[in-house]
Structure formats: C-alpha cells, structure tokens
Amino acid sequence: MVFFADEGGSWMVGIDWKQVLPAWFDVLAATADSAEYVRRFEAFVGRYCNYQRAELLAEARQIATPSQRKELAEL
C-alpha cells in the first residue's frame, strides 16, 4: 500500500486500536516494569490514539500487573 498525504495519520488507515492494543498490552505487561509500562502506554496512546485514551486506559489496567495498575492509577 502506498500512502501520500500532507496530513497523514493512523486515523486515515482505519486501525481499530481497541482491538489491536490489548495484545500489545499483554506483551508489555509481561516484559516491562511498572514505570516502563506507564511510559510506553502514554507515549503510544498520546501519539496515535489519544481520542480513545480513556477506553484504552481501562483496558491497560485490566491487563496490567498489580504494580503496573498502581502506576496507571496515578495518570
């Protein structure tokens, strides 16, 4: 697929982040410490799908370890 635009963004491709990100949260929860989990969540969601932040934060909390949940609660 070739994509040309002056103002391109993932929203133009039609990615359903609520379907894709839970798998990423699973892997991230298993491999990252609490601070890293929160940092990566914030960076990714802030850049690609901030408009769905509240829904994705709830999903990230469900998947997170107890210590990661504690860090996420501070957001």
N, CA, C and O atoms as a MOPAC input file, in Angstrom:
PM7 MOZYME 1SCF
protein

 N      0.83400 1    -1.16800 1     0.00000 1
 C      0.00000 1     0.00000 1     0.00000 1
 C      0.88400 1     1.23900 1     0.00000 1
 O      1.82700 1     1.33200 1     0.78500 1
 N      0.59000 1     2.16400 1    -0.85500 1
 C      1.29900 1     3.43300 1    -0.90900 1
 C      0.34400 1     4.50000 1    -0.40700 1
 O     -0.83200 1     4.52800 1    -0.76900 1
 N      0.87000 1     5.36800 1     0.42500 1
 C      0.02800 1     6.39100 1     1.05000 1
 C      0.71200 1     7.73300 1     0.92200 1
 O      1.83500 1     7.90700 1     1.39600 1
 N      0.05000 1     8.68600 1     0.28600 1
 C      0.58000 1    10.03200 1     0.15000 1
 C     -0.44100 1    11.00700 1     0.73500 1
 O     -1.63000 1    10.93500 1     0.42600 1
 N      0.03100 1    11.90800 1     1.57100 1
 C     -0.86400 1    12.92100 1     2.13700 1
 C     -0.04400 1    14.02700 1     2.77000 1
 O      1.09000 1    13.81600 1     3.20000 1
 N     -0.62700 1    15.19100 1     2.81800 1
 C      0.00700 1    16.30000 1     3.52000 1
 C     -0.17300 1    16.14600 1     5.02600 1
 O      0.66200 1    16.59700 1     5.81000 1
 N     -1.25500 1    15.51200 1     5.41400 1
 C     -1.59900 1    15.41300 1     6.81700 1
 C     -1.95900 1    13.96600 1     7.15500 1
 O     -3.06200 1    13.68200 1     7.62400 1
 N     -1.02900 1    13.07200 1     6.91300 1
 C     -1.30100 1    11.66600 1     7.14200 1
 C     -1.32100 1    11.31500 1     8.61500 1
 O     -0.61500 1    11.92500 1     9.41900 1
 N     -2.11700 1    10.35000 1     8.96000 1
 C     -2.18600 1     9.87200 1    10.32600 1
 C     -2.80000 1     8.49200 1    10.34800 1
 O     -3.40800 1     8.05800 1     9.36900 1
 N     -2.64400 1     7.79900 1    11.46600 1
 C     -3.18700 1     6.45000 1    11.55800 1
 C     -4.70200 1     6.44300 1    11.42900 1
 O     -5.28400 1     5.43400 1    11.03000 1
 N     -5.34500 1     7.54900 1    11.75900 1
 C     -6.79400 1     7.63000 1    11.63800 1
 C     -7.24700 1     7.45800 1    10.19400 1
 O     -8.38400 1     7.05300 1     9.95500 1
 N     -6.38400 1     7.75700 1     9.22600 1
 C     -6.73800 1     7.63600 1     7.81700 1
 C     -6.67800 1     6.18400 1     7.33800 1
 O     -7.27900 1     5.83900 1     6.32100 1
 N     -5.96200 1     5.34800 1     8.06000 1
 C     -5.80300 1     3.95600 1     7.67400 1
 C     -6.92400 1     3.09700 1     8.26300 1
 O     -7.21800 1     2.02200 1     7.73800 1
 N     -7.53500 1     3.54800 1     9.32000 1
 C     -8.65700 1     2.84300 1     9.90300 1
 C     -8.28600 1     1.70600 1    10.84200 1
 O     -8.93200 1     0.65800 1    10.82900 1
 N     -7.26700 1     1.89700 1    11.64400 1
 C     -6.86600 1     0.87200 1    12.60600 1
 C     -7.80500 1     0.90900 1    13.80000 1
 O     -8.05000 1     1.97500 1    14.36500 1
 N     -8.32300 1    -0.22800 1    14.18300 1
 C     -9.17400 1    -0.32900 1    15.36400 1
 C     -8.26900 1    -0.60200 1    16.56200 1
 O     -7.98300 1    -1.75500 1    16.88500 1
 N     -7.82000 1     0.47300 1    17.21800 1
 C     -6.85600 1     0.34300 1    18.30600 1
 C     -7.41300 1    -0.46500 1    19.46800 1
 O     -6.65500 1    -1.16100 1    20.14300 1
 N     -8.72400 1    -0.39200 1    19.72100 1
 C     -9.31500 1    -1.16200 1    20.82000 1
 C     -9.21300 1    -2.65900 1    20.56900 1
 O     -9.28300 1    -3.45200 1    21.50800 1
 N     -9.05200 1    -3.04600 1    19.32700 1
 C     -8.89500 1    -4.45900 1    19.00300 1
 C     -7.41500 1    -4.86000 1    18.97500 1
 O     -7.07200 1    -5.98000 1    19.35400 1
 N     -6.55800 1    -3.97200 1    18.53900 1
 C     -5.13600 1    -4.28000 1    18.35400 1
 C     -4.32300 1    -4.15600 1    19.64800 1
 O     -3.48900 1    -5.01600 1    19.93500 1
 N     -4.55200 1    -3.12000 1    20.41300 1
 C     -3.67900 1    -2.83000 1    21.55000 1
 C     -3.73800 1    -3.81400 1    22.71200 1
 O     -2.72500 1    -3.96800 1    23.39500 1
 N     -4.84800 1    -4.48800 1    22.98300 1
 C     -4.80500 1    -5.44800 1    24.08400 1
 C     -3.70400 1    -6.50500 1    23.94500 1
 O     -3.11500 1    -6.91000 1    24.94700 1
 N     -3.42300 1    -6.94800 1    22.74200 1
 C     -2.32100 1    -7.90700 1    22.54400 1
 C     -0.98800 1    -7.24900 1    22.90100 1
 O     -0.12300 1    -7.88400 1    23.50400 1
 N     -0.82500 1    -6.00600 1    22.54000 1
 C      0.40400 1    -5.28100 1    22.86800 1
 C      0.50600 1    -5.07500 1    24.37900 1
 O      1.58700 1    -5.21400 1    24.95200 1
 N     -0.61600 1    -4.74400 1    25.02800 1
 C     -0.62000 1    -4.58700 1    26.48200 1
 C     -0.21200 1    -5.88800 1    27.17400 1
 O      0.51300 1    -5.85900 1    28.16800 1
 N     -0.67300 1    -7.03000 1    26.65400 1
 C     -0.28900 1    -8.33200 1    27.22400 1
 C      1.22400 1    -8.51200 1    27.21100 1
 O      1.82700 1    -8.87300 1    28.22200 1
 N      1.81900 1    -8.26000 1    26.07100 1
 C      3.26900 1    -8.42500 1    25.92600 1
 C      4.00400 1    -7.40100 1    26.78500 1
 O      4.98000 1    -7.73500 1    27.45600 1
 N      3.54600 1    -6.18500 1    26.76400 1
 C      4.18900 1    -5.12800 1    27.54000 1
 C      4.10800 1    -5.41300 1    29.03500 1
 O      5.08600 1    -5.21700 1    29.75700 1
 N      2.95100 1    -5.87400 1    29.50400 1
 C      2.78500 1    -6.18200 1    30.92700 1
 C      3.73900 1    -7.28500 1    31.36900 1
 O      4.22600 1    -7.27900 1    32.50000 1
 N      4.00200 1    -8.22600 1    30.47600 1
 C      4.87500 1    -9.35200 1    30.80900 1
 C      6.35400 1    -9.00100 1    30.74900 1
 O      7.17900 1    -9.70100 1    31.33600 1
 N      6.69900 1    -7.93300 1    30.05100 1
 C      8.12000 1    -7.65000 1    29.82000 1
 C      8.62600 1    -6.32900 1    30.40800 1
 O      9.83600 1    -6.11600 1    30.48100 1
 N      7.72800 1    -5.45000 1    30.82400 1
 C      8.15700 1    -4.12600 1    31.28800 1
 C      7.88200 1    -3.95900 1    32.77600 1
 O      6.92000 1    -4.50800 1    33.31200 1
 N      8.75000 1    -3.18800 1    33.43500 1
 C      8.45000 1    -2.85100 1    34.82800 1
 C      7.32900 1    -1.80600 1    34.84600 1
 O      6.88800 1    -1.34100 1    33.79500 1
 N      6.88300 1    -1.45000 1    36.02300 1
 C      5.71800 1    -0.56700 1    36.16300 1
 C      5.90200 1     0.79000 1    35.49100 1
 O      5.02200 1     1.25000 1    34.76300 1
 N      7.02400 1     1.41900 1    35.73200 1
 C      7.27100 1     2.73900 1    35.15300 1
 C      7.34500 1     2.67400 1    33.63300 1
 O      6.82800 1     3.55500 1    32.94500 1
 N      7.97900 1     1.64400 1    33.11200 1
 C      8.10200 1     1.47500 1    31.66400 1
 C      6.73800 1     1.21300 1    31.03500 1
 O      6.43900 1     1.73100 1    29.96000 1
 N      5.92000 1     0.42000 1    31.69400 1
 C      4.57300 1     0.12700 1    31.19300 1
 C      3.78800 1     1.42400 1    31.02900 1
 O      3.17700 1     1.65800 1    29.98600 1
 N      3.80600 1     2.25600 1    32.05100 1
 C      3.07700 1     3.52500 1    32.00000 1
 C      3.68600 1     4.46500 1    30.96200 1
 O      2.95900 1     5.10700 1    30.20400 1
 N      5.00700 1     4.54700 1    30.92300 1
 C      5.66600 1     5.44100 1    29.96200 1
 C      5.32400 1     5.05600 1    28.53300 1
 O      5.00600 1     5.92000 1    27.71500 1
 N      5.38700 1     3.77500 1    28.22900 1
 C      5.09200 1     3.32900 1    26.87000 1
 C      3.61600 1     3.49200 1    26.51800 1
 O      3.28100 1     3.84400 1    25.38700 1
 N      2.73400 1     3.23600 1    27.48300 1
 C      1.30700 1     3.46800 1    27.25700 1
 C      1.07700 1     4.92900 1    26.89300 1
 O      0.44400 1     5.23000 1    25.88100 1
 N      1.59000 1     5.82900 1    27.71500 1
 C      1.40700 1     7.26500 1    27.48700 1
 C      1.96400 1     7.70300 1    26.13400 1
 O      1.31200 1     8.44700 1    25.40100 1
 N      3.16000 1     7.24300 1    25.81000 1
 C      3.79700 1     7.64300 1    24.55800 1
 C      2.99500 1     7.14600 1    23.35300 1
 O      2.74300 1     7.90300 1    22.41600 1
 N      2.60100 1     5.88700 1    23.38000 1
 C      1.90100 1     5.32100 1    22.22800 1
 C      0.51400 1     5.91900 1    22.07200 1
 O      0.15600 1     6.40300 1    20.99800 1
 N     -0.25800 1     5.88300 1    23.13400 1
 C     -1.63100 1     6.38200 1    23.05700 1
 C     -1.64100 1     7.87700 1    22.75000 1
 O     -2.45700 1     8.34100 1    21.95400 1
 N     -0.75200 1     8.62000 1    23.36700 1
 C     -0.66900 1    10.05000 1    23.09900 1
 C     -0.35100 1    10.37600 1    21.65800 1
 O     -0.80100 1    11.39200 1    21.12800 1
 N      0.41600 1     9.52600 1    21.03300 1
 C      0.80900 1     9.79400 1    19.65000 1
 C     -0.20600 1     9.29100 1    18.62400 1
 O     -0.46100 1     9.96200 1    17.62400 1
 N     -0.77900 1     8.12800 1    18.86200 1
 C     -1.58100 1     7.50000 1    17.81500 1
 C     -3.09000 1     7.49800 1    18.04900 1
 O     -3.85100 1     7.51300 1    17.08200 1
 N     -3.53700 1     7.48000 1    19.28100 1
 C     -4.97400 1     7.30600 1    19.50100 1
 C     -5.43400 1     7.96600 1    20.79500 1
 O     -6.16700 1     7.35900 1    21.57600 1
 N     -5.01400 1     9.18900 1    21.02200 1
 C     -5.35500 1     9.89300 1    22.25200 1
 C     -6.86900 1    10.07800 1    22.40500 1
 O     -7.37200 1    10.17700 1    23.52400 1
 N     -7.58000 1    10.12500 1    21.30200 1
 C     -9.03400 1    10.28900 1    21.33300 1
 C     -9.72700 1     9.08200 1    21.97400 1
 O    -10.88900 1     9.18800 1    22.36600 1
 N     -9.04600 1     7.94700 1    22.09000 1
 C     -9.58900 1     6.75000 1    22.73800 1
 C     -8.88400 1     6.46900 1    24.07000 1
 O     -8.95600 1     5.35600 1    24.59100 1
 N     -8.21800 1     7.46100 1    24.60500 1
 C     -7.36800 1     7.28400 1    25.78200 1
 C     -8.09900 1     6.63900 1    26.94800 1
 O     -7.58900 1     5.68200 1    27.53000 1
 N     -9.27200 1     7.13100 1    27.30400 1
 C     -9.99400 1     6.61500 1    28.47900 1
 C    -10.32700 1     5.13300 1    28.31900 1
 O    -10.15900 1     4.35400 1    29.25700 1
 N    -10.79100 1     4.74800 1    27.15100 1
 C    -11.12800 1     3.34200 1    26.90400 1
 C     -9.89300 1     2.45800 1    26.93900 1
 O     -9.92000 1     1.36300 1    27.50100 1
 N     -8.81400 1     2.93300 1    26.34000 1
 C     -7.58600 1     2.15000 1    26.30100 1
 C     -6.92200 1     2.08200 1    27.66900 1
 O     -6.29400 1     1.07800 1    28.00300 1
 N     -7.05300 1     3.13100 1    28.45600 1
 C     -6.50900 1     3.11800 1    29.81000 1
 C     -7.22200 1     2.05500 1    30.64400 1
 O     -6.58200 1     1.33700 1    31.41300 1
 N     -8.52900 1     1.95400 1    30.49800 1
 C     -9.28200 1     0.91600 1    31.21100 1
 C     -8.81100 1    -0.47500 1    30.79300 1
 O     -8.67200 1    -1.36200 1    31.63500 1
 N     -8.56700 1    -0.66600 1    29.51200 1
 C     -8.07400 1    -1.95500 1    29.00300 1
 C     -6.67300 1    -2.23800 1    29.52800 1
 O     -6.37600 1    -3.35900 1    29.93900 1
 N     -5.81800 1    -1.23100 1    29.51300 1
 C     -4.44500 1    -1.39800 1    30.00300 1
 C     -4.43900 1    -1.76000 1    31.48300 1
 O     -3.60600 1    -2.55200 1    31.92300 1
 N     -5.35600 1    -1.19100 1    32.24800 1
 C     -5.45000 1    -1.50600 1    33.67900 1
 C     -5.86500 1    -2.95000 1    33.91100 1
 O     -5.34300 1    -3.60800 1    34.81100 1
 N     -6.78900 1    -3.44500 1    33.11800 1
 C     -7.23800 1    -4.83200 1    33.26900 1
 C     -6.10800 1    -5.82100 1    33.01200 1
 O     -6.02900 1    -6.86000 1    33.66800 1
 N     -5.25100 1    -5.50900 1    32.07600 1
 C     -4.18400 1    -6.41700 1    31.66700 1
 C     -2.94400 1    -6.28600 1    32.55100 1
 O     -2.18100 1    -7.24100 1    32.69900 1
 N     -2.74700 1    -5.12600 1    33.12700 1
 C     -1.53800 1    -4.82500 1    33.90200 1
 C     -1.38900 1    -5.70200 1    35.14200 1
 O     -2.36000 1    -6.25000 1    35.66300 1
 N     -0.15700 1    -5.81700 1    35.59100 1
 C      0.12900 1    -6.47500 1    36.86700 1
 C     -0.31800 1    -5.53100 1    37.99000 1
 O     -0.57500 1    -4.35500 1    37.73200 1
 N     -0.41500 1    -6.02200 1    39.21900 1
 C     -0.82200 1    -5.14300 1    40.32500 1
 C      0.06300 1    -3.89000 1    40.47700 1
 O     -0.45500 1    -2.79900 1    40.71300 1
 N      1.36600 1    -4.03700 1    40.34500 1
 C      2.23700 1    -2.86100 1    40.48300 1
 C      2.07300 1    -1.90600 1    39.30000 1
 O      2.17300 1    -0.69000 1    39.46800 1
 N      1.82600 1    -2.44100 1    38.11800 1
 C      1.58200 1    -1.59000 1    36.94800 1
 C      0.24900 1    -0.85800 1    37.09700 1
 O      0.13300 1     0.30200 1    36.70000 1
 N     -0.75500 1    -1.52600 1    37.66400 1
 C     -2.06100 1    -0.88000 1    37.92200 1
 C     -1.88900 1     0.29900 1    38.86400 1
 O     -2.50100 1     1.35200 1    38.68100 1
 N     -1.05600 1     0.11200 1    39.86300 1
 C     -0.80100 1     1.19200 1    40.82700 1
 C     -0.21000 1     2.40600 1    40.12400 1
 O     -0.61600 1     3.53900 1    40.38500 1
 N      0.74400 1     2.17300 1    39.23900 1
 C      1.34800 1     3.27800 1    38.46500 1
 C      0.31700 1     3.92600 1    37.54000 1
 O      0.27900 1     5.15000 1    37.40800 1
 N     -0.51100 1     3.11100 1    36.90500 1
 C     -1.53200 1     3.65200 1    35.99600 1
 C     -2.56400 1     4.48800 1    36.74600 1
 O     -3.12000 1     5.43300 1    36.18700 1
 N     -2.82000 1     4.15300 1    37.99000 1
 C     -3.80200 1     4.90100 1    38.78900 1
 C     -3.38000 1     6.35000 1    38.98100 1
 O     -4.21700 1     7.21500 1    39.24000 1
 N     -2.10200 1     6.61100 1    38.85700 1
 C     -1.59500 1     7.98000 1    39.04400 1
 C     -1.77000 1     8.84400 1    37.80700 1
 O     -1.49700 1    10.04400 1    37.85000 1
 N     -2.22000 1     8.26000 1    36.71000 1
 C     -2.43600 1     9.04400 1    35.48700 1
 C     -3.68100 1     9.89300 1    35.59300 1
 O     -4.01600 1    10.61700 1    34.65600 1

